[in-house]
Amino acid sequence: MEIKALIQAELDTFSEKQLKQLYRIIKNLKQDTTKSIRDQEQLKNFWEEDQVGNVLREDQPPRTPGLLSGKLGDAFFEPLPEDELQQ
């Protein structure tokens, strides 16, 4: 049996009140599905952008940590003098 005929046979057994409830359910489901699809697209767009809003390109090489070689001396970790903090 064709799906439309199966659905119609089921609908024929419903009261008017049940049909109205079913219609509301279908309508809400359709709206929720549309909203869900929009939300999924927005989420996908969000994840495709980096924190400053630039679209990440797949042809960009990955960042390499430690590109600048060298070591930090102890002076780096010393607190700054007050006059430098005011600048």
N, C-alpha and C positions, 0 to 999 in steps of 0.2 A: 504494500500500500504506500502511496506517495505521502511524504511528510505533511503536506498541506491538508490532505484528507484526514490524516491521523489527528492533526491539531484541531481541525474543524469538528471532527467527531467528539473530541474532548470538550471543546467550547460549547457544543450543543447541549452538554449536560450541566452547564453552569447557569446559576440564576443571574438576574440582571445585577444584583448587588455584587456577586462574585466576579462578574465580568468587569465592573467598574474598579474593583480592587486590583484585579489582574492588570487592567490597563494602567493604573497608577504605578504598579510595580514595574511594568515594562518601561513606562516613560521614565521613571527614576533610574532604572538600571541603564537605560540608554544615555541619560544625562551623566550618570556617574562614570560610565565607560568612556564617554567623550572627554570628561574632565580628567579621568585617569590617563588617557592617552596624551592629553595636553601636558599633564604633570610629568609624565614619563619623558616627553620631548624636552621640557624645560630642564629636567634633571640631567638628561643626556647632554644638553647644551652647556649646562653648568660644569659638568665634569670634563667637557672638552676644552674649557677655558682655564687658564691658570689664574692665579690670585689677582693679577693686575688686569685681567680681561683680555689678554692677548690669546688668540687661538693658537693652541699648540699644533705644530706641524709634525707630521710623522717623519719628515726628512731631517729634523733636527737631531744632531747627535746627543746622546745622553751626557749630562754634566759629569765631569770628572772631579771628584773631590781631591784636594791636595795638589791642584794644578801649579800653584806657586810653592816652590820648595823653600825650606828654611824652618827655623825654629824660633819660637817666642822666648825671649829672655824673661827673667824674673821681673824686670822693670815693667813689662806689659801688665802684669797683674797687680802692681802697686796702685793704690788709690791716687787719683789725680789731685793736684793742689787746688785749693778753693778758687784761686783766680782763673784757672783754666776751666773749671766747672761753670763759672759765671759767663763765659764767652758763648 
